[in-house]
Amino acid sequence: MVKETNFEIGQTYTNRKGTYKVVAIDGNVMHISWKDGQEVATTVTLQSRILKHIQLELEEPTVTKAVSPRKRASAAVSI
């Protein structure tokens, strides 16, 4: 089961770019920084969604790795 994330200032979390620290939260906007010093403004909604998807992938890897019907391999025909 995927749990909701309640972000806290000063705590670290991991998204697809890596581990970051929450610097500030103002409503739905939060500022995060990585170890290399890069800091960005993002939304709590977006970061929650990213963490939820990562958790789902870890819990149910076969569901998230399904091949999209648009990417089906076409069979080659030899004559």
Summary of the structure (lengths in Angstrom):
residues: 79
radius of gyration: 18.1
end to end distance: 51.4
largest distance: 65.0
contacts: 156
relative contact order: 0.17
helix: 29%
strand: 30%
